[in-house]
């Protein structure tokens, strides 16, 4: 069955994408070079707070 074959082939890709998403949400400052404004904002939680508010306001 084609659907089963696709699910089997895509499962590792979906799991990898979710893993990256969890890493970004857990430590977003690692996306940016140290000693930059973006890195500092992420370390202080500003990045996640801003986007959480945006996400919740869209619901």
N, C-alpha and C positions, 0 to 999 in steps of 0.2 A: 504494500500500500504506500503510495507516494507521501501522504501526510505523515505517516509513521516514520518513514525514512528521513523526511525533512526535520521532523521534531528531534530525531536522534542526532542528526548532523548539526543542528543549530543549538542544541542544549548546552554544549561547552561554551559557545560564544555568548549566550545569554547569561550564563553563570559568571563568565569573566567580566562582562559589562556590569553586572550587579556588584561584583567585588570591587571594581574601580569606583563605582558610585558610592559604596560604603566608605572606601578609603578617602574619597574627596570630602564627603560629609563629616568624616571623623577628624581629618587633618587637612583642611583646605589650604592652610598656609604653605604646604609643601608644593603647591602648584606654582608658587612665585619665588623668585630669588630672595635670599636673605637680605635684610637691610633695605627693603623697598617698602613703600607705603602700603601696597597691596598685601604684602606678607604680614606687616604689623596689624593691619585691619583684621586679617583672618585669625591671627593669633589671639586677638582680644575678643573674638566671637562676633565681630561686626558683620562679617560676610554672611554667616549663617543666619543671624538675626534678621538682616535686611531681606534675604531671600525667603526666609520662613514667613515674614510678614507679607511679602508680595504674594506668595503662594496661597496663604490663608485668606487674603483679601479677594482672591479670584474665585474662591469657592462659593 
